[in-house]
Amino acid sequence: MSQPKNGLSRRTLFAGAGTAGAVAAVAGLAAATSGTTPQALPELVKPAPEKGGGYSLSEHVKRYYGTARV
């Protein structure tokens, strides 16, 4: 198997394309999340219980157990 003379192989081309795609994804994600902090929506986050525990029978949990019955 002979090597290409210009040094640009298929492996190099795909590695460069993958790197460019990853950089574009990170840049898009950084632009989408800029300015958003966890403190922006404090009404959606419940405070941690003082004495441990933390399990609550929420609507989501009730729905799960309702669909998991055999």
N, C-alpha and C positions, 0 to 999 in steps of 0.2 A: 504494500500500500504506500503510495507516494504522498508526501506532504505538499500542501499548496505552497506556491512560491511567494504569494503576497502576504502570508502570515495570518490571513483572516479565514479561520475554519468555521464550520457549522457550529461547533461547540462554543467558540468565542462569540459568535453572532447570537446564539440563544442565551448565553450567559449575560450578554449586554442588554438584550431585550428584557430578560427577567429582572435585572437590576433597575432598568428604567421604569418598569412597571411597579416595582416595589417602592421606588422613590415617589412616583406619582400617587400611589395609594396613601403613603404616609403624609404627603403634602395635602392631599384632599381631606384626610382625616384631621389633620392639624387645623386646617382652615374651618372645618365644620364644627370643631369643638372649642375654638378660641372664644374666650369670654364666658364659657359655661363652667360654673363651679358647683360643687355639691351643696353649697349654702344657697343657691339660687332658688331651690324649691324645698324649703324646710318643712312645709306642711305635708309632704309626701313621705318624709322619713320619720319613723317613730323613734323616740329616745330609747336607749338601752335600759332594760330593767335594772333596778338597783340591787336586788337580791339574787340575781342570776335567773336562769330559766329563759324565758323569752318566747316560748311556744304559745301560739294563740290559734284558736280554731277560727280561721278567717273564712270568707266565702270561697276563696281559691282552694283551701284545704278541703272544705266540705264538698266542693264540686269534684275534686280529685277522688275522694273516698267514695262518692256516689257513682263515679264511672268505673272505679276499680272493683266493684262488687262482682262476685262470680255467680 
